[in-house]
Amino acid sequence: MWPAAPRTPGSGSASVPFPACWRQIVWLKTFRAVLSTTTEQPRPGKCLRVARLGQGQAVVLLHGYPDNLQVFSALAPELARHKQVVAFDWPGMGSSDEWPGGATPLLMAKRLRELLDTWQLDKVHLVGQDMGGQPALVFAAQYPERVRSVVVMNSLVNGAAATSWEIRWLRRFGANKLLLRHLPWLVFGRAMRTFTPGGTRLSPALRQDLWGAFRRPAVRDFIVRMCAGYEGQLKRLPEWYGQVQCPVLLLWAEHDKHFPVLQAESLRAFIPQARVQVVPGAGHWMVLTRAAEVADHLRRFYQEL
């Protein structure tokens, strides 16, 4: 059970939420460990790790790599104040078993549909972080009747737009395969240093959960194939972007080293209704380090729908 918002001194018995900036200080100081999870079997013999919080309209959180659902460990409880929140490890990543087949944005969108059917979630809000952004948009294009809105954060949505030198290197399949299979500590360590502001420390439990999954050879082999699958469909993605009909928020970190705001701006050529919102001073993992602020942006977006 997540605690209620702290009380303001002198407020008696009334429970008053802190302003967003104060709540963020609390999160960074205590940095809650990890979300409670359960293991399900949406396919026979295939385990899937899932976290569920809150009640109301469903918000489904889609993670990228090298992380897993725990990247939302600070954001999920914030959103659960007003929504039902579901986060899961993609099949083949985190603590979820791999499913047969490839790992392109289209295939991951189809797997998402299968999961929503299993969970009996008819219509949802999708939030895609990093490599969760592409399948969220493809899902919205393929299954418009199942989507209330899409939020994309800090993602490689345009293969022709600028990225960091690290991403350019990883997009070369040979380098990607070499680093992920033989130097996982280097990839993970570089991610920790560039995804969060200097001085940020993850709790030991959170760091162990993220690293414990990423260090598994099966997970890294899956990510190698997934990166190749994504690269193969990057040029086709604009075709799907143009079919997205639902409201779209492109919530971007001002200082994302790997995916500059130009990535978000370039999407507006394909999704005219998309709105770009920049979080000042934020980095790639703003869902962790600026969770309360990110949640406030999402709440305002949902209230306007």
C-alpha positions as CSV (number, residue, x, y, z in Angstrom):
1,M,0.0,0.0,0.0
2,W,1.4,3.4,-1.0
3,P,1.2,6.0,1.7
4,A,-1.1,9.0,1.5
5,A,0.4,12.4,0.8
6,P,2.1,13.9,3.9
7,R,0.2,16.4,6.0
8,T,1.0,20.1,6.0
9,P,2.2,21.3,9.4
10,G,-0.7,22.8,11.4
11,S,-3.4,21.4,9.1
12,G,-5.0,19.3,11.7
13,S,-6.5,16.1,10.3
14,A,-6.8,17.2,6.7
15,S,-4.4,15.5,4.3
16,V,-3.1,18.0,1.8
17,P,-0.8,16.9,-1.1
18,F,2.5,18.6,-1.3
19,P,3.1,20.8,-4.4
20,A,4.7,18.8,-7.2
21,C,8.2,20.2,-6.6
22,W,8.0,19.2,-2.9
23,R,6.8,15.7,-3.7
24,Q,9.7,15.4,-6.0
25,I,12.2,16.2,-3.2
26,V,10.6,13.5,-1.1
27,W,10.9,10.9,-3.9
28,L,14.5,11.7,-4.5
29,K,15.3,11.6,-0.8
30,T,13.7,8.3,0.0
31,F,13.6,6.9,-3.6
32,R,11.1,4.2,-3.1
33,A,12.6,0.8,-3.8
34,V,10.5,-1.1,-6.3
35,L,6.9,-1.8,-7.2
36,S,5.1,-4.8,-5.9
37,T,4.5,-7.3,-8.7
38,T,2.7,-10.5,-9.6
39,T,3.5,-13.2,-12.1
40,E,0.8,-14.1,-14.6
41,Q,0.6,-16.6,-17.5
42,P,-1.2,-14.9,-20.4
43,R,0.1,-17.7,-22.6
44,P,0.4,-21.3,-21.3
45,G,3.8,-21.8,-19.8
46,K,4.9,-18.2,-20.4
47,C,5.4,-16.0,-17.3
48,L,4.8,-12.3,-17.4
49,R,5.7,-9.9,-14.5
50,V,3.0,-7.3,-13.9
51,A,2.4,-4.4,-11.5
52,R,-1.1,-3.0,-10.8
53,L,-2.1,0.1,-8.8
54,G,-5.1,2.3,-8.4
55,Q,-8.6,2.3,-9.9
56,G,-10.4,4.0,-12.8
57,Q,-9.6,4.4,-16.5
58,A,-6.6,2.2,-17.3
59,V,-3.1,3.7,-18.0
60,V,-0.7,1.1,-19.4
61,L,3.0,1.9,-19.0
62,L,5.4,0.6,-21.7
63,H,9.1,0.6,-20.8
64,G,12.2,0.6,-23.0
65,Y,15.7,-0.8,-22.5
66,P,18.0,-1.5,-20.6
67,D,15.2,-1.1,-18.1
68,N,12.0,-2.9,-17.1
69,L,8.7,-2.0,-15.5
70,Q,10.5,-0.8,-12.4
71,V,11.6,2.3,-14.3
72,F,8.0,3.5,-13.5
73,S,8.4,2.8,-9.7
74,A,8.1,6.5,-8.9
75,L,5.6,7.5,-11.6
76,A,3.1,4.6,-11.2
77,P,2.0,5.5,-7.7
78,E,1.6,9.2,-8.7
79,L,-0.7,8.3,-11.6
80,A,-2.6,5.7,-9.4
81,R,-4.0,8.6,-7.4
82,H,-6.6,9.0,-10.1
83,K,-6.2,6.1,-12.6
84,Q,-5.8,2.4,-12.7
85,V,-2.1,1.8,-13.6
86,V,-0.8,-1.3,-15.3
87,A,3.0,-1.8,-16.0
88,F,4.6,-5.0,-17.2
89,D,7.9,-6.4,-18.4
90,W,7.8,-6.9,-22.2
91,P,7.9,-10.6,-23.1
92,G,11.6,-11.4,-23.3
93,M,12.7,-8.5,-21.0
94,G,12.9,-7.9,-17.3
95,S,11.5,-11.0,-15.5
96,S,9.0,-12.0,-18.3
97,D,9.5,-15.1,-20.5
98,E,10.2,-14.6,-24.2
99,W,7.4,-15.3,-26.7
100,P,8.1,-16.9,-30.0
101,G,8.6,-14.6,-33.0
102,G,10.4,-11.4,-33.6
103,A,10.4,-8.1,-31.7
104,T,9.4,-5.3,-34.1
105,P,7.2,-2.4,-33.1
106,L,4.3,-4.1,-35.0
107,L,4.8,-7.4,-33.3
108,M,5.0,-5.8,-29.9
109,A,1.8,-3.9,-30.6
110,K,0.1,-7.2,-31.4
111,R,1.4,-8.6,-28.1
112,L,0.0,-5.6,-26.3
113,R,-3.4,-6.2,-27.8
114,E,-3.2,-9.8,-26.7
115,L,-2.4,-8.7,-23.1
116,L,-5.2,-6.1,-23.1
117,D,-7.6,-8.8,-24.2
118,T,-6.4,-11.1,-21.5
119,W,-6.8,-8.4,-18.9
120,Q,-10.2,-7.4,-20.3
121,L,-9.1,-3.8,-20.8
122,D,-11.2,-2.5,-23.6
123,K,-9.9,1.1,-24.0
124,V,-6.7,2.4,-22.4
125,H,-4.3,5.4,-22.2
126,L,-0.9,4.3,-23.4
127,V,2.4,5.8,-22.1
128,G,5.5,4.7,-23.9
129,Q,9.0,5.5,-22.6
130,D,12.1,5.1,-24.8
131,M,11.5,2.0,-27.0
132,G,8.0,1.7,-25.6
133,G,7.0,4.7,-27.7
134,Q,7.0,3.1,-31.1
135,P,4.7,0.2,-30.3
136,A,2.4,2.6,-28.5
137,L,2.0,4.6,-31.7
138,V,1.7,1.6,-33.9
139,F,-0.9,0.1,-31.6
140,A,-2.9,3.4,-31.8
141,A,-2.8,3.2,-35.6
142,Q,-3.7,-0.5,-35.8
143,Y,-6.3,-0.6,-33.1
144,P,-7.8,2.9,-32.8
145,E,-10.9,1.7,-31.0
146,R,-8.8,0.4,-28.1
147,V,-6.9,3.7,-27.3
148,R,-8.0,6.8,-25.5
149,S,-4.7,8.6,-25.8
150,V,-1.0,8.1,-26.3
151,V,1.9,9.7,-24.4
152,V,5.4,9.2,-25.8
153,M,8.5,10.1,-23.9
154,N,12.1,10.3,-25.0
155,S,12.1,7.8,-27.8
156,L,13.7,7.1,-31.2
157,V,10.6,7.8,-33.2
158,N,12.4,9.2,-36.3
159,G,15.4,7.2,-37.7
160,A,16.5,10.3,-39.7
161,A,16.5,12.8,-36.8
162,A,19.5,13.5,-34.5
163,T,20.6,11.1,-31.7
164,S,23.6,10.7,-29.5
165,W,26.8,9.1,-30.7
166,E,26.0,6.1,-28.4
167,I,22.7,5.5,-30.2
168,R,24.3,5.8,-33.6
169,W,26.8,3.2,-32.5
170,L,24.2,0.9,-31.1
171,R,22.1,1.1,-34.3
172,R,25.0,-0.6,-36.1
173,F,24.0,-4.2,-35.6
174,G,27.5,-5.5,-35.3
175,A,28.4,-3.0,-32.5
176,N,25.1,-3.5,-30.8
177,K,25.5,-7.3,-30.8
178,L,29.1,-7.1,-29.5
179,L,28.3,-4.7,-26.7
180,L,25.1,-6.3,-25.5
181,R,26.4,-9.8,-25.5
182,H,30.0,-9.3,-24.2
183,L,30.1,-5.9,-22.4
184,P,26.6,-5.6,-20.7
185,W,28.2,-3.8,-17.7
186,L,29.5,-1.1,-20.1
187,V,26.0,-0.6,-21.7
188,F,24.2,-0.6,-18.3
189,G,26.8,1.7,-16.7
190,R,26.7,4.2,-19.5
191,A,22.9,4.2,-19.3
192,M,23.0,4.9,-15.6
193,R,25.3,7.8,-16.1
194,T,23.5,9.4,-19.1
195,F,19.9,8.7,-18.2
196,T,19.9,10.5,-14.9
197,P,21.3,13.9,-13.7
198,G,24.7,13.9,-12.0
199,G,24.5,12.9,-8.4
200,T,21.3,10.9,-8.7
201,R,21.4,7.5,-6.9
202,L,19.0,4.7,-7.4
203,S,18.0,2.7,-4.4
204,P,20.0,-0.6,-4.1
205,A,16.8,-2.6,-4.6
206,L,15.9,-0.7,-7.8
207,R,19.4,-0.9,-9.2
208,Q,19.6,-4.6,-8.5
209,D,16.2,-5.2,-10.1
210,L,17.3,-3.4,-13.3
211,W,20.8,-4.9,-13.5
212,G,19.7,-8.3,-12.4
213,A,17.4,-8.6,-15.4
214,F,19.7,-6.9,-17.9
215,R,22.7,-9.1,-17.0
216,R,20.8,-12.3,-18.0
217,P,22.1,-13.6,-21.4
218,A,18.6,-14.5,-22.6
219,V,17.4,-10.9,-22.0
220,R,20.3,-9.4,-23.8
221,D,20.0,-11.8,-26.7
222,F,16.4,-10.8,-27.0
223,I,17.3,-7.1,-27.0
224,V,19.8,-7.7,-29.8
225,R,17.0,-9.1,-31.9
226,M,14.6,-6.4,-30.8
227,C,17.0,-3.6,-31.8
228,A,17.5,-5.2,-35.2
229,G,13.7,-5.5,-35.6
230,Y,13.2,-1.9,-34.7
231,E,15.9,-0.7,-37.0
232,G,14.2,-2.7,-39.8
233,Q,10.9,-1.0,-39.3
234,L,12.1,2.6,-38.6
235,K,11.5,3.7,-42.2
236,R,8.0,2.3,-42.2
237,L,6.9,3.9,-38.9
238,P,5.8,7.2,-40.5
239,E,3.2,5.2,-42.5
240,W,1.6,4.2,-39.2
241,Y,2.1,7.5,-37.5
242,G,-0.1,9.1,-40.1
243,Q,-3.0,6.8,-39.1
244,V,-3.0,7.7,-35.5
245,Q,-6.3,9.4,-34.7
246,C,-6.3,9.7,-30.9
247,P,-4.9,12.6,-28.8
248,V,-1.1,12.4,-28.6
249,L,1.2,14.1,-26.1
250,L,5.0,14.1,-26.8
251,L,6.4,14.7,-23.4
252,W,10.1,15.3,-23.8
253,A,13.1,15.9,-21.5
254,E,14.9,19.1,-22.3
255,H,18.3,17.5,-21.7
256,D,17.8,14.0,-23.1
257,K,21.3,13.2,-24.2
258,H,20.2,10.5,-26.6
259,F,16.9,11.6,-28.1
260,P,16.8,15.4,-28.5
261,V,13.5,17.4,-28.6
262,L,13.9,17.4,-32.4
263,Q,12.8,13.8,-32.3
264,A,9.4,15.0,-30.9
265,E,9.1,18.0,-33.2
266,S,9.6,15.8,-36.2
267,L,6.6,13.7,-35.3
268,R,4.2,16.6,-35.8
269,A,4.6,16.4,-39.5
270,F,2.9,12.9,-39.3
271,I,0.6,13.4,-36.4
272,P,-0.9,17.0,-36.7
273,Q,-2.9,16.7,-33.4
274,A,0.3,15.8,-31.4
275,R,1.3,18.3,-28.8
276,V,4.9,18.7,-27.7
277,Q,5.6,19.5,-24.1
278,V,9.2,19.9,-22.8
279,V,10.1,19.3,-19.2
280,P,12.8,21.9,-18.4
281,G,16.1,20.5,-17.1
282,A,15.0,16.9,-17.2
283,G,17.0,13.9,-18.5
284,H,16.1,10.7,-20.2
285,W,14.8,8.9,-17.1
286,M,12.6,11.8,-16.0
287,V,9.9,9.1,-15.1
288,L,12.2,8.3,-12.2
289,T,13.9,11.6,-11.3
290,R,11.0,14.0,-12.1
291,A,8.1,11.6,-11.5
292,A,5.7,14.0,-9.7
293,E,6.2,16.7,-12.5
294,V,5.7,14.1,-15.2
295,A,2.6,12.8,-13.5
296,D,1.2,16.4,-13.3
297,H,1.7,16.8,-17.1
298,L,-0.1,13.6,-17.7
299,R,-3.0,14.5,-15.4
300,R,-3.5,17.8,-17.1
301,F,-3.4,16.1,-20.5
302,Y,-6.0,13.5,-19.4
303,Q,-8.3,16.3,-17.9
304,E,-8.4,18.0,-21.3
305,L,-9.5,15.0,-23.3
